[in-house]
Amino acid sequence: MHSGSRFIRGTLSAIAIAAAVSVTSTACGAQAPQPAASAGKSGGNLVVGVTTDPDTLFPWKATQFQAVSVLQNIYGTLTEFDKDLTVVPGLATSWETSPDGKTLTFKLREGVTFGDGSTMDSKDVKFSLDKIKEEATGAVSRTSLAAVTAVEAPDPGTIVLRLSAPDAALPSNLAVINMAILSSDDAEQSLLKTPNGTGPFTLKERVASQSLKLARNDAYWGDKAKLDTVELRVIPDESSIVSAMQAGNVNFAVFNSPLVAKTAAGPNISVAKTPQLSYHALQLNAGRGDLADLNVRLAVQCAVDRQQVLDTAALGEGEVTGPITSPAFKSDPNDRPCPKRDLAKAAEYLNKAGKPEGVTLSTIVSQGEYATSVDEAQNLKAQLAEAKITLNIEALESGAFVTRWKAGDFDAAVALNGGRPDADGMYGRYFTSTGNLNKVAGYSSPTLDSLFAEGKAISDPKKRKDIYSKVSKELENNAAWVWLFTSYTYTTTGSSVQGFIPMANGSLQYLRTTTIN
């Protein structure tokens, strides 16, 4: 893996096998959309129904699913994921790891241009990675570059990363859109209105809270997108999007609600059901109030029947989960102090905390970003009440939720978090003491700091799996959060739409291969 004499395409060869097995799409209702290189003709406008307007167009700070989906089609990254979540070349055609694992040398793709026509080279890559590393930038994936001590650009086509220690997760972490390569001539304020990326589409126009239209980028370095334009049309709830699809006004949507997906399937509408790496959780802030007491957090964990939340909010469509959903590092959902709901144990923990009469907590929940959120919160409230834990629900619109969430301004949060193929990418930025999202996580420990450092420094897949099993156990034993379940996305397309490939990370990157007749 760390050969100095050959170029490699990634660090996930063993992981990719597991991912490929785990994330295949299956049809629900009508025939699922299939990858089709030659199906359908080029041109046309695809109308995508979405429930929420993207809350930012700046890729380094995007966490909202809708924003990420848009930006994945406008910007590029050094590495990319293919449909099986294998790490493959992106803006870098190849990369070489030194024998000691402390130097990565990337060869950049020639002839790549930004949307404004300027040429991308190593100056832009160095600028981007250096800015992501700066704490003042506020980049949400800053911790993923923690091992990078220097970014060098010896010539226009080469980037060299110097590391303080080997980092097996880095090629995978570089593939997320929060690591987008920007032009060194651009600033955040201008990009919020006029994105300038290297992706298969460019921003054509936007009407806030109504619609956003992307146009094919004919200067894109890869295979050109087949569609002329993609319009994301904001329709506040999923049922209304179904109605719009049935009327022929919307061609494409991705639903979270299995109930809505079932109502959508019909003679002219297909639904593809795809298991997701993303996970539903009740995030607990161990730095606030009663939740600072481990016994209170354990009481909350023991009072929750995760299967009941899944059955109530998502019709049982999914599976109970532990912290890590990455196929190669997947947690055992029963490896926790209370694998099943145990009210007697919850009462015991509250007594240990000196709170036999119970506690009152407040949770924030997003309305509109995903369909099951409020139902999850209400079920959790009902369950916890039986354990003398009062959960007050504060429902927020998507943008307000993200602002409060990023600031760690909550006792608890009902959240759907994106998963990643690599376990470090999932949690290194959350649960390490120096992680840039540790304020969101609300928990860290010297043990976790040590385990995460060890997990990055080792490339052997089996040894890494053992390390992240310990990470998972540490998180569960300390009830950092209450992990609930993983579920599906339901990619819904009109009969004229072909060639889209749903992915387990929820990416819409294959809009570039989509056609409409």
N, C-alpha and C positions, 0 to 999 in steps of 0.2 A: 504493500500500500504506500509506503514512504520511499519508494525507489527514486533515486535521483537521475536515473537514465531513461525513464520512459514517461510518457504523458498518460494521465488517467482521466476518466470521465466523471468520477465522483467517488465518494466514500461509502456508498450505500448498496454495494452489490448484493450482500446477503439480505439486507433490509428490503431491497426491491423485490426479491422473490416472495417474501411474506406479504408485502404490500399488494403485489399483483394478484395474489390469491385472495386477499381479504376484501378488495374494493371493487369487484366486478358489479356492474349494474344489472338489475333484473327488471322485467316488465311488470307493471301493475295496471291491470285493465287492458288497454289496447297495446299494440306493438311498441316497444321502446325505440327511441331514436338510435340509429346505429351509425358508427363512423363510416363515412362513404366518400372516398377521395374523388370519385367521378360523378357521384349522384347530384342531380340538380344543376341548374345553370347559374352563372355568375350574374350579379346585379340585384337590384331590388332593395327594399327597406324592410327590416325586421322590427316589429314593434314588441317590446318587452314590457310586461306589466310588473311594476315594483310597488311595494307599499310605502316606501320611505325615500325621500330625496337624499343623495349622498351628503354627509355632513361636512366633508372636506374633499378638496381635489389635490391635496398635498400628500404624496405617497409616504413620506417618512413618518407621518403622524396618523395615518389611517388605521382605525380599528373596526369601524362599523362595516358590516358585511357588504352593504350596498356600495359604499365608497371603495372598498377593496376590489369588488367585482368590476367597477368602471376603470379603476386605475390599472388593473392587470392588463387591460386592453390598450392602454395609452403609453405605458412605460415599459422598459426592459430592465433586466437584471443580468449580472455576470453569468450565473447559472440559472437553469430552469428545471421545472418538473415536467416529465411527460405524463401521459394518461395514467400510467401505473405508479406515479409518484417516484420514479427513478430520477436521480439528478443527471441532467444532460447539459451540453453546452448551450449558452445563451449569447450574450454579448461577448463572452470569452469562448473561443473555439476549443480550447484545451487548457489544462493546468497540470503542473508538475509539483510534486511534493519532495522536499529534500530528505535525505536519509534520516536526519534527526527529527523530522516532522515540524521544524520551526520556520520553514520558509515555503511559501506557496508562490509559484510563478505562473501568471495567467497570460496567455497569448490572446490578444483582442481581435475581434472580427474586423476586417477591413471594409471600408465603404459604407459604414453605418452613419446615418444622419438623423438629427433631431427633427421634430416637426417644423421648426423654423428654417430648415435647410442647412444649418451648420453641421459640420462633421464632428462625430464623436471620436475622441482618442483618449489616451491614458491620462491626460490632464483632467478630463472630466471625471474619470473614474476615481482618481486620487482625490479630487475636490469632494466628490460625493461621499466616499468612505471616511475621509477626514471629518467632514461636517456631521455625518451620522455619529461618529465617535464623540463629538463635543457635547458635553452635558447641556450646554445652553441651547442647543438645537431642539432638544425635547423629542428626539427620534425614539419611536416605541421599540425598536429593535437594537438600540445602542449596545446593550449587554452582549449581543451576539458577536460583537467585535472586541470584546474585553481582552482577548488574548493578543490582539493585533497591536504591536508596539510601534510600527512604522509602515506607511504606505509609500512605496517608491515607484516612480515612473521613469525608468532608464531610457525609454524611447517611446514614440507615439503608440506603438503596438504592444507594449508590455507593461504589466503591473506586477510588482513584487510585494507580497505581504510578509513582514517579519513578525514572528510570534514569540511570546514569552514562554509558551509551552505548546506542544502539539494540540490540535483542535480537530478532532474527528468529525464534529458536527458542522464545521464552517462551510464546506461546499453546499450542504443542504440549507443552512441558514441564509446563505447569499441568494437563494432562489426565491425568497418571499418578496412581495412587492414593496414592503417597508425598506428594502435594500435597493430600490430603484436608482439607476444611474441618471443623474441630472446634468444639464449643461453647466459648466463653471461660470457662465455668463448670467445665469438666472438666479433670482432670489425668491424666497417663499411667498412674499406678498403678490408678486406678479403671477406666480404659478397657481395661486388660489383661484384666479380668474381665467388664466390662459395656460393650461398645461402644455408642456413642451417635452415630449418623450420620444422614444425610439420604437414604440410598439406598432402593432398592425392597424391601429385606428388613431385618429386625432379628434379632438373636441371640435364639433361644428357649431353648436349653439346650445344655450341653456336658458330655460325659464325657471327660476327658483320655485321649488315646491310643485312644479307641474311636469316638466320634461327635460331630458338631456339627450342630445343627439350626437352620435359619433359618426365620422366619415372614414372610409377606407383610406389608409395611408399608402399611396402608390409608390412611395420611396422606401417602404419597409424592406429590411434586409432579407427577410425570409419569404416563404410563399405568401403571396398577397392574399388578403381577405377576399372572400367571394362576394360578400354583400357590399352594396354601395354605402348604405348607412344602417346604423342600429339606433333606434329611438327607445330610451327608457322612459316610460310614461308612468307618472306617479298616480296610483289608485289606492286610496287609503286602506282597504282591507282585501284579503285574499278572495272572499266570496264575490266581491264586485269585479275582481280580475277575471274570475271564472265566467261571469256573465258577459264581460267584454270579449273573452275568447269565443264564447258560444255565438256571439253576435258578429264575429269576424273582425273586430276592431283591434284585437291584440293577438299576436301569433305565438308568443313564447312567454313562459313564466316559470319560476322555481318556487314551489310551495314548501312550507314546513309542516303544515297541518295535513295529516292523513285523511281526515274527514273531508277537507276541501278537495284534496286530490281525487278522492273517490267520486265526488260530485262532478268533477271536471271530465273524467274519462268518458269517451263516447265515440260515435262512428267517425267523427272528423278530428278528434283530439286524442293524442297519445300521451301516456304518462310513464316515465322511467323512474324507478325507485332505486336510489343509490345510498348505501350505508355511508355514514359520515365519520370522520375523525373528530369533528367538533363534539362537545360534551355539554350537558346541562348540569349546573351546579348551584348550590346555595353557598355563596362565598361569604365567609365569616371574617370579620376584621378583628384580629386578635389584639390589636392595639387600642380598642375602644371599649370602655365601660365594663360590663359584666363579662364580655367575651374575652377579656384579657385573662380570665381564669380558665385554665385547661378543662377543669371539671364542668364548667358551663358549656363549653364547646362540645365536650363528649356527651353531655346530656342532650344537646340538640341533635347530634349525630345518631344517638340511640333512639330518639323519639321519632325518627323518620323511616317510613316504609317506602323505599325507593321504587319498588314495583308499583305501589299504589299511585305514586306521582306519575309514573310512566303510563299506567292504565287510564288514569283520569284525564291527563293533559294531552296524551298522544295516542290514545286508543291501544296502548300496548305495543305500538309500532316502534321497536327498538330493543335495547337491552340494558340492564343495570350495569353500571361501570364503576371502576376505580379510577384513580387519577390519570393514568397514562393510557391513551387509546392508540398510540403508534403501534402498528401490527407487530413489529419486531420486538417491542418492549412492553407489550400490553399487560396492564395490572390485573391481578386476580381480584374481582370485585368483593370476594368474601374475606379478603385479608385485611380486616379492620376490627376494632374493639367490639362493635355490634354489627355483625354481618346481616342480621335480621332485626327488625324493630323490636325493642325491648324496653317497655315503659317502666318496669321495675328497676332496670339498670339506669335509666334516665333519672328516676327519682333518687337513686343512690348517689349519682354524680351531683345532683343539685344539693343534696344533704352535705356532701363533702365540701361543696363550695359555700356552705353556710346560707343557702338559699332554698330552704325546704318549701317556702310558700311560692316559689317560682320567680321568673324574671320576665321583663318586657324588653323586646328588641324591635327595631324598625328595619324594614328591608326596602330597598329601591328595586323597581322592576320597570323594564322598558315596554312601552306600548307601541306596537307597529313594526319594530325591527324583526321580530319573528312571532309566529302565530300562537304558540303555546305558552307564552311567558306569564300572562295574568292567571291562566288556569293553574299553572304550576304554583304560583305564589299563593293562590287561594287554597289549594290542597295542602300545601305546607303549613299554612296558617291553621287550618282545621286539625291537622295531625298534631302540631306542636301544642295546641290548646289543651289536648288531652294529657299532656305532660307538664301542665302548669307553666308553659312557655308562651307568652303572648307575642305574636308577630304582627306588628302594625305594617300595613302595606302602603308604600308611597309610589304610585304609578306616575311615570314621567314619559314625555315624548322622547323619541330616540336620541336627539341631539343633547337634551338636558341630561339624560341618563349617562351618555358617554362622558360628558363633562364631569359629572359627579363621580363616576366610576374611575376615570383616570386620576382624579384627585384623591382617591381613597376616602371620599367623604360619605361614608355609610357605615352602619353597624353590620348590615348584611346586604347582599345583592343577589337577586335571582338572575342568572346570566347564562347565555349560550356562548361558550368560548371556542374559538377555532383551534383545532388540533393540527399537529404537524407530523411528518414522517419520522423526524428525529426527536427523541425525548428531551434533549437539551434545548432545542428550539421551542418546545412547548413550554418549558418551565424554568429554564435557567434565568430568564429575565424577571420572573416572578418571585421565586422562593430562595434566592441568594441575597445575602445582606447588602450587596452592592448592585443588585439587579435594578434596572431602571423602572420596572413595574412592581417593585417590592411594596410600594405604598398601596397599590391595588391589592396585592396578595395579603398584606397584613401579617405575614409570618415569615420568619427565617430562623436559622439556627446554625451554630458552628458545624454541626454534623452535616446538615444539608450543604453548606458551603464546601466542605471537604468532598462530599460525594459528587457534587456537580463538577468540581475541578477534576476529580478522578475520571468521571465519565467522559469528559472531553479529551483527556490526555491519552486514552486507550482506544485503539482502532478495532481490536478484536470484537466481533459482534456478540459472542457468548459472554465475554467478560463484561461488556457494556450492559448487556441485559441483566446480569447479576447486580451490577451497581444501581441501575434504575429500579430494580425490584426493591432495593433498600431505600431508595428515594421515596418510592410509593408508600412503603410501610411507615416511614418516618412521617410523611404527610398525614396518613390515616390515623396513626397512633396519637398524633397531636391535634387531630380534627381541625386541620388548617382550614379546610372547606368541607362541605358535605357534597361529594360527587354523587350525582343522581343517575343519569342514563345517557346513552348515545342514541341517536335516532337516524332518520333518513331525510334526504331531500327528494322532492318529487318534481322532476323536470317535465314540464307540460308544454306540448308543442302542437300547433295546428298541422293538418295533413300536408300542407305545402312546404313544411320545414323539414330539412334533412341535414345530416352531417354533423350535428352537435354531439360532443362526447361529454357526458357528466363525469365529474371527478369526486373522489372521496374527501378532498379538502374544500369542496364547494366552489372551486374556481370556475369562472366562465371564460377561461382563456380560449376554449375551442369555438367561440363565436367566429374566430377567424376561418374555420373550416365549414361553417354553416351556410346553407343555401336556402333560398325561398323561391318557389315557382308561382 
